Amino acid sequence: MYDAAGVGLAAPQVFIRQRFFVYDIGEGPEALINPEIISSSGEELGSEGCLSIPRLHGDVVRATHLTVTGLNRRGRPVRIEAEGYLA
């Protein structure tokens, strides 16, 4: 993920049949296990790439506000509220 300048990696990208992803938004690597989107609102368009297919980029519509729940790496429930996909 870091070698390719990525900010996240989903389980299927490393051939694991589980629901989780790892991410780093500048505070060190974290994981969210069994993520579930609780709410989303707003829309914005931005360019994204895929670490599984290097050099492939495309425009993707994403929510500007998102609330997700899941378990952290220690198995504790977490709730994450994010704003500003392109911020």
Order of alpha helices (4+ residues) and beta strands (2+ residues): beta-beta-beta-beta-beta-beta-beta
